[in-house]
Amino acid sequence: MNIGIDMMGGDYAPLEAAKGILLYLSHAQANVKLTLIGQKHIIDELLHQRIIPTNNIHVVDAQQMIEMHEHPTKAFKEKQQSSISIGFKLLATGKIDAFISAGNTGAMMVGALFSIKAIDGVNRPTIGAYMPRENGKLGVLLDAGINADCKPENLVQFATLGSLFAEHILGIEKPRVGLVNIGEEEGKGNLLAQATHTLLKENSTINFIGNIEGRDILLDKADVMVCDGFTGNVVLKLAESIYDIVQRREIKDEHFERFNFEAYGGVPVLGVAKPVIIGHGVSHAVAFKNMILIAQRMIEKELMQKMKDAFTGNT
């Protein structure tokens, strides 16, 4: 397998990306190749300085960068020699099997949707957010912000995509799907929640357990928590603020340490035809290492094919 890495994306790239690669290679399998995309002279110097073995590494030169403040669609279209644009060209043409970046999230989504495209049958791809539960287990909340306005059919698809990710990547057998709502009782919530509940209840391919409330998200009640992106992003930012407060107050607690996104690396774009992993803009070495591990696991588990099968009835 060949995993492509945007070396220029993120506030601390390319140094932290290089350090993350070194961490990954310290225990990586020999059959994993890495394609590093960015300004070649800088990458080559970092590989030399960090004494990173290069036998399974290929560097692709990309002289342009898409900055965090740039308009995603405009920058992706105009900066054809950027690390993100070149990364998606390599992914679309099969030269790499997965692509990861901690760069401009919007540009990564544009690339995923227009270069790789959605799986047939998927109306809207989604991204999730990892939710650490009090008992040490991990759940996934989706959508986490790219689909602020949704239809019931979108949330049902998110439930299917999230269930496959939870089963094959998080290792959860028969993941429980919960619909985030303002009450547990059937019939609660706004029109979107009510209509979605009916559709989820009728869907025999997922393990739907009903409505869950906000207080249930950090408890072991559901493994896949479904909501529109507006709600999901509010929950995600609240979780991030909890971690920030805990750090500022120097509170040492095993559970709250698991709110650190570095431990998970990045989130995959679910519903597109090939593995795309988006990292946080302030990713450090551990996050880059874990993004590569997620991409590796998605390839090994043939997750994208399983998703294609789920939407074409070949399961």
C-alpha positions as CSV (number, residue, x, y, z in Angstrom):
1,M,0.0,0.0,0.0
2,N,1.1,3.6,-0.6
3,I,-0.1,6.4,1.7
4,G,0.2,10.0,0.5
5,I,1.0,12.7,3.1
6,D,0.6,16.5,2.6
7,M,3.9,17.7,4.2
8,M,3.0,21.3,4.0
9,G,-0.5,21.3,5.6
10,G,-0.8,22.3,9.3
11,D,0.5,25.1,11.5
12,Y,3.6,23.0,12.5
13,A,4.3,21.4,9.1
14,P,6.6,20.2,7.7
15,L,8.6,19.5,10.8
16,E,5.9,17.8,12.9
17,A,4.9,15.8,9.8
18,A,8.4,14.5,9.5
19,K,8.6,13.7,13.2
20,G,5.3,11.8,12.9
21,I,6.6,9.8,10.0
22,L,9.6,8.8,12.0
23,L,7.3,7.7,14.9
24,Y,5.3,5.7,12.4
25,L,8.2,4.1,10.7
26,S,9.6,2.9,14.1
27,H,7.0,0.1,14.1
28,A,5.6,0.2,10.5
29,Q,5.3,-2.9,8.3
30,A,7.8,-3.2,5.5
31,N,5.0,-3.3,2.8
32,V,3.8,0.2,3.6
33,K,5.2,2.9,1.3
34,L,4.8,6.7,2.0
35,T,4.6,9.4,-0.7
36,L,5.5,12.8,0.8
37,I,4.1,15.7,-1.1
38,G,5.5,19.2,-0.7
39,Q,8.5,21.4,-1.4
40,K,11.1,18.7,-2.2
41,H,14.3,20.6,-1.0
42,I,12.7,21.2,2.4
43,I,11.4,17.6,2.8
44,D,14.8,16.1,1.7
45,E,16.6,18.2,4.3
46,L,14.2,17.1,7.0
47,L,14.6,13.5,6.1
48,H,18.3,13.9,6.4
49,Q,18.2,15.8,9.6
50,R,15.9,13.4,11.3
51,I,17.7,10.3,9.9
52,I,14.5,9.0,8.5
53,P,15.0,5.8,6.4
54,T,14.0,6.5,2.8
55,N,13.9,3.0,1.3
56,N,10.0,3.1,1.4
57,I,9.6,6.8,0.9
58,H,9.0,8.7,-2.3
59,V,9.0,12.5,-2.4
60,V,6.8,14.4,-4.9
61,D,7.6,18.1,-5.4
62,A,4.8,20.6,-4.8
63,Q,5.9,24.2,-4.8
64,Q,2.6,25.8,-3.9
65,M,0.6,25.7,-0.6
66,I,-3.0,26.3,0.2
67,E,-3.0,28.5,3.3
68,M,-5.6,28.1,6.0
69,H,-7.2,31.5,5.3
70,E,-7.7,30.9,1.6
71,H,-11.1,30.2,0.0
72,P,-11.2,26.4,-0.4
73,T,-12.7,26.1,-3.9
74,K,-10.9,29.0,-5.4
75,A,-7.5,27.9,-4.0
76,F,-7.9,24.3,-5.0
77,K,-8.8,25.3,-8.6
78,E,-6.1,27.9,-9.0
79,K,-3.2,26.3,-7.1
80,Q,-2.8,23.2,-9.2
81,Q,0.8,22.8,-8.0
82,S,-0.2,22.9,-4.3
83,S,0.5,19.9,-2.1
84,I,-3.3,19.3,-1.6
85,S,-4.1,19.5,-5.3
86,I,-1.2,17.2,-6.3
87,G,-2.1,14.8,-3.5
88,F,-5.6,14.4,-4.9
89,K,-4.3,13.9,-8.4
90,L,-2.1,11.1,-7.2
91,L,-5.1,9.6,-5.3
92,A,-7.5,9.9,-8.3
93,T,-5.0,8.2,-10.6
94,G,-4.2,5.3,-8.3
95,K,-0.6,6.4,-7.6
96,I,-1.4,6.5,-3.9
97,D,-4.0,4.5,-2.0
98,A,-4.9,7.1,0.7
99,F,-4.2,10.8,1.3
100,I,-3.9,12.6,4.6
101,S,-3.5,16.3,5.4
102,A,-3.7,18.7,8.4
103,G,-4.1,21.6,6.0
104,N,-7.1,23.6,4.8
105,T,-10.1,21.5,5.7
106,G,-12.3,23.1,3.1
107,A,-9.8,22.5,0.4
108,M,-9.5,18.8,1.5
109,M,-13.3,18.5,1.3
110,V,-13.4,20.1,-2.2
111,G,-10.7,17.7,-3.3
112,A,-12.5,14.7,-1.8
113,L,-15.8,15.6,-3.4
114,F,-14.6,16.7,-6.9
115,S,-11.5,14.6,-7.4
116,I,-12.4,11.4,-5.8
117,K,-16.2,11.8,-5.7
118,A,-18.8,10.2,-3.5
119,I,-19.6,6.5,-3.5
120,D,-22.5,5.7,-5.8
121,G,-25.7,6.0,-3.8
122,V,-24.2,8.4,-1.1
123,N,-25.9,11.7,-1.3
124,R,-23.6,13.6,1.0
125,P,-20.2,12.3,2.4
126,T,-19.7,13.1,6.1
127,I,-16.9,13.5,8.7
128,G,-17.2,12.4,12.2
129,A,-15.8,13.3,15.6
130,Y,-14.4,10.9,18.1
131,M,-16.2,11.0,21.5
132,P,-14.3,9.4,24.4
133,R,-16.7,7.8,26.9
134,E,-16.2,7.7,30.6
135,N,-15.6,3.9,30.6
136,G,-12.6,4.2,28.3
137,K,-14.4,3.2,25.1
138,L,-14.7,5.4,22.0
139,G,-17.7,6.5,20.1
140,V,-18.2,8.5,16.9
141,L,-20.5,11.5,16.3
142,L,-21.4,12.5,12.8
143,D,-21.9,14.8,11.1
144,A,-19.4,17.0,12.7
145,G,-19.8,20.1,10.7
146,I,-19.7,19.8,6.9
147,N,-23.4,19.3,6.5
148,A,-25.0,22.0,8.6
149,D,-28.4,21.4,7.0
150,C,-29.6,17.9,6.4
151,K,-32.5,15.8,5.2
152,P,-33.6,12.7,7.1
153,E,-32.2,10.5,4.3
154,N,-28.8,12.1,4.9
155,L,-28.7,11.2,8.5
156,V,-29.7,7.6,7.7
157,Q,-26.8,7.4,5.4
158,F,-24.5,8.8,8.1
159,A,-25.7,6.1,10.3
160,T,-24.7,3.4,7.8
161,L,-21.3,4.9,7.1
162,G,-20.6,5.5,10.8
163,S,-21.6,1.9,11.6
164,L,-19.2,0.5,9.1
165,F,-16.4,2.7,10.4
166,A,-17.1,1.8,14.0
167,E,-17.2,-2.0,13.2
168,H,-14.2,-2.3,11.0
169,I,-11.9,0.5,12.2
170,L,-12.9,0.9,15.9
171,G,-13.5,-2.8,16.3
172,I,-17.0,-2.5,17.7
173,E,-19.2,-5.5,17.0
174,K,-22.8,-4.6,16.0
175,P,-22.3,-0.8,16.8
176,R,-25.3,0.8,18.4
177,V,-26.7,3.8,16.6
178,G,-28.4,6.6,18.5
179,L,-30.1,9.6,17.1
180,V,-29.1,12.8,19.0
181,N,-32.3,14.4,20.2
182,I,-33.8,16.5,23.0
183,G,-35.5,13.6,24.6
184,E,-35.4,9.8,24.6
185,E,-39.1,9.2,23.8
186,E,-40.1,8.4,20.2
187,G,-41.8,11.5,18.7
188,K,-39.5,14.0,20.4
189,G,-37.5,16.7,18.6
190,N,-37.9,18.8,15.6
191,L,-39.3,17.7,12.2
192,L,-35.8,16.5,11.1
193,A,-35.4,14.3,14.2
194,Q,-38.9,12.9,14.0
195,A,-38.7,11.9,10.4
196,T,-35.2,10.5,10.8
197,H,-36.2,8.4,13.7
198,T,-38.9,6.7,11.6
199,L,-36.4,5.9,8.8
200,L,-33.7,4.6,11.2
201,K,-36.3,2.4,13.0
202,E,-37.2,0.9,9.6
203,N,-33.6,0.3,8.6
204,S,-32.7,-3.4,9.3
205,T,-29.1,-3.0,8.3
206,I,-28.1,-1.0,11.4
207,N,-28.5,-1.5,15.1
208,F,-30.7,1.4,16.0
209,I,-31.4,1.9,19.7
210,G,-33.5,5.1,19.5
211,N,-33.0,8.6,20.7
212,I,-30.1,9.7,22.9
213,E,-29.8,13.0,24.7
214,G,-26.8,15.3,25.0
215,R,-26.0,13.9,28.4
216,D,-25.6,10.4,26.8
217,I,-22.9,11.4,24.3
218,L,-20.0,10.8,26.7
219,L,-21.6,7.7,28.3
220,D,-21.5,4.2,26.8
221,K,-25.1,4.4,25.4
222,A,-24.5,4.5,21.7
223,D,-21.4,3.8,19.5
224,V,-22.5,5.8,16.5
225,M,-24.3,9.1,17.3
226,V,-26.1,10.7,14.4
227,C,-27.1,14.4,14.0
228,D,-27.0,17.2,11.5
229,G,-23.7,19.0,11.1
230,F,-24.8,22.2,12.9
231,T,-25.6,20.2,16.1
232,G,-22.5,18.0,15.7
233,N,-20.1,20.9,15.4
234,V,-21.5,22.6,18.5
235,V,-21.0,19.3,20.4
236,L,-17.4,18.9,19.0
237,K,-16.4,22.5,19.9
238,L,-17.8,22.0,23.4
239,A,-15.8,18.8,23.8
240,E,-12.7,20.7,22.6
241,S,-13.3,23.5,25.1
242,I,-13.5,20.9,28.0
243,Y,-10.1,19.7,27.1
244,D,-8.7,23.3,26.9
245,I,-10.1,24.1,30.3
246,V,-8.8,20.9,31.9
247,Q,-5.3,21.8,30.5
248,R,-5.4,25.4,31.7
249,R,-6.4,24.3,35.2
250,E,-3.7,21.6,35.2
251,I,-6.2,18.9,36.0
252,K,-4.7,15.4,35.6
253,D,-7.4,12.9,34.8
254,E,-7.2,9.9,32.5
255,H,-10.6,10.4,31.0
256,F,-10.1,14.1,30.1
257,E,-6.7,13.3,28.6
258,R,-8.6,11.2,26.0
259,F,-10.2,14.4,24.7
260,N,-6.8,15.3,23.1
261,F,-7.3,14.9,19.4
262,E,-3.7,14.0,18.9
263,A,-4.5,10.5,20.3
264,Y,-6.7,9.9,17.2
265,G,-4.9,11.8,14.6
266,G,-7.6,12.8,12.2
267,V,-11.0,12.0,10.9
268,P,-11.8,10.2,7.7
269,V,-14.2,11.6,5.1
270,L,-16.8,8.8,5.0
271,G,-18.7,8.2,1.8
272,V,-16.0,9.0,-0.8
273,A,-14.5,6.3,-3.0
274,K,-11.0,6.4,-1.5
275,P,-9.5,7.0,2.0
276,V,-9.1,10.7,2.8
277,I,-8.0,11.7,6.3
278,I,-8.3,15.3,7.6
279,G,-6.2,16.3,10.6
280,H,-6.4,19.3,12.9
281,G,-4.5,22.4,11.9
282,V,-2.4,22.3,15.0
283,S,-1.4,18.6,14.6
284,H,1.9,17.5,16.1
285,A,4.0,14.4,15.5
286,V,1.7,12.0,17.4
287,A,-1.3,13.2,15.4
288,F,0.5,12.7,12.1
289,K,1.6,9.2,13.1
290,N,-2.0,8.3,14.0
291,M,-3.4,9.7,10.8
292,I,-1.1,7.3,8.9
293,L,-2.2,4.4,11.1
294,I,-5.9,5.2,10.4
295,A,-5.3,5.3,6.6
296,Q,-3.4,2.0,6.8
297,R,-6.2,0.3,8.7
298,M,-8.8,1.6,6.3
299,I,-6.9,0.1,3.4
300,E,-6.2,-3.2,5.2
301,K,-9.9,-3.6,6.1
302,E,-11.0,-2.6,2.6
303,L,-13.4,-0.2,4.2
304,M,-14.3,1.7,1.1
305,Q,-15.3,-1.5,-0.7
306,K,-17.5,-2.5,2.2
307,M,-19.2,0.9,2.0
308,K,-19.7,0.6,-1.7
309,D,-21.2,-2.9,-1.2
310,A,-23.6,-1.5,1.5
311,F,-24.9,1.1,-0.9
312,T,-25.3,-1.2,-3.9
313,G,-26.9,-4.1,-2.0
314,N,-23.9,-6.5,-2.3
315,T,-23.5,-7.1,1.4
